[in-house]
Amino acid sequence: MNGDQVNSQVNSDPVNSDPAATPVAPSNSAEGGPLSLEQAWRKLLPTARWFAGKARIITTLSVQPRAWISAPPQWPAVREETIAVGYADGEVEDYFTITCYRPRDEAQPADLVVALPGLGPVTLSDGTATPEALTVYLDSLGLAPDVQRSLPVPLTAEQSNTSVRIGPDALFKLYRRPVPGPNREELLLSRLGTSQVTPTLYLAKHSEQGRLECIVTNFIDARADGWTLATQACFDQVDFTESAAALGAALRQLHHDLRHPSVPYPTGVITEQTLPGTALSATLLERLDRSLVDVERLAPLAPGLRAAYAAIADQPLAVQQIHKDFHLGQCLDRADGTGWVIIDFEGEPMTTAAQRLAPDSPWRDVAGALRSFAYAAATVSQPPAGSWVRHCQQAFLDGYRQGDPVPTALLLAYQLDKAVYEAHYESQNRPEWASIPLEFIHYELIGSQGQVES
C-alpha cells in the first residue's frame, strides 16, 4: 500500500480456469500439441505480475490481435493484442500486451507453443520481457533521435503496469489496462515539462479509440525510493529530518507547478477553485459510513471521526490539481544528490477517471506523507520511539509550508480520512496491521495511545 516505482520506477502490492491454479511457469503445449491463442493466454496470465484476476475464475477469454508491427517470416514477429477476460460475476477486463512470436526451434523454456493461422507452430511470449521484441516495438513509435536507446531492461518492482529501462535516460511504461478518457498521468506530466521535481514526458501513444497505451519518460537514476530509505533510517535509528524537509519542499514545488502548468489544461479540467467545506465534510462522512460496514473496530471511534469532519464544514476549501496518491513510495531520491523526484500521477487506485481528475486540497497530499512516515516506523521490526516519526513529520511539514500557517483542523481531517481508508484496506488484506491506523485514530481523538479493541 505504500510503494510504486523505484529507480527503479515501484509498485508493490490471486485465471484461473482451474481454481487451484497458482502462478508458476506454464507447460508449453496442450497434450503435446500447439495451443490456441486463447489457451496460451489462459496459461500465461496467472504468471503475469500485471494480471489482477489471479484470485478469480475465468469464464471467457478472447484475443483481439492488431496488425503486425514485424510480420513473419521476420523474427521476432511482434504485434499488439487486447485480451478480453470475462469472470463468473459477469465483469470483463481488457488487458493490453505487446506479444512476441518466434520459430519453435528458437523457443525458450518458459515460452508457449501456439498455432497461428497460416503459420506452423510458433512460440509466444510477453514482448516487454523480450529485448529483441521490445526493440522492434520501440522502433515503431518514432521516438525523437535525441532519446538515446540501449538494450531494454525490465524493472522488477512494478505490478499493475510494466516499466522497462530502454536507455541511459529513458523509461518505457506500458499501461496494461488502458481506459477511456484522459489519462491523468499523461495529462499532468505533459504540463509539468519544466518542473524539476517530476519526470519529463518524451512520448505518449494512444489507441485508435484514444486510450493511452504507453509513454516514454526520462529514467530517474535514484538511490532508492523514499519508503525504502525511510524504513531503513528508522530501523537504524538514523536521523531522516533533512531528507524529510527536502521532500516537503519538493511537494510544495509540485503543487506550485500544477497551478502554473507549462501548457494550459484542457477545457473541463478544473485547476483552481474554492469549494464550501460542507462538500468535503460530506465526502469524508460518506467514506466513513462505507468503511463502518466492513470494519467493526471503527465503530467506537465513529463519533469522534464525525466530530472532526464536522469541524471543517464551515471552512472554505481551496482546491487544485494535486498528486492524489502521495506517499513515500512515490518519491525517488536522485543518485546524483540533486534531490527528490515525485512519480506516478495516475491518482488514487480504485477510483474512476472522473474522480481522479477532480481537484482537491494540497493538504490531502501532505496528510498522505505524514501517514506514510508513521507506517514506515510501524513496519520495521523494532521501531524506535515515536519521536522519530514526529521529528520526520515536523521536518516534512516545515519544508512544505515554509512559514505559511497550517490549517490544523483540515490537515487532521485528511489524516483521519487516510487512516480510515488504511483501516479498511488492512482489515481486508492484512488484519494484523489494522491496529496501525486504528491506534492513530484513537490517539488523535482520545488523546492517549493504547490498545484498540480487537
Secondary structure, DSSP 8 states (H G I E B T S, - for coil): -----TTT-------BTSTT--SS---SSBTTB-B-HHHHHHHHGGG-TT-S-TTSBEEEEEEEEEEEEE-TTSSSEEEEEEEEEEETTS-EEEEEEEEEEEEGGG--TT-EEEE-TTS-EEEEEEGGG-HHHHHHHHHTTT--TTS---S-EE-SS--SSEEEEEETTEEEEE-SS--SS--HHHHHHTT-TT-SSS--EEEEEE-TTS-EEEEEE----EEEEHHHHHHHHHHHT---HHHHHHHHHHHHHHHHHHHS-SS---TT---EEEE-HHHHHHHHHHHHHHHHHH-GGGGGGHHHHHHHHHTTTTS-EEEE---SS--GGGEEEETTSS-EEE---S-STTS-HHHHHS-B-HHHHHHHHHHHHHHHHHTSSS---THHHHHHHHHHHHHHHTT----HHHHHHHHHHHHHHHHHHHHHH-GGGTHHHHHHHHHHHHSS------
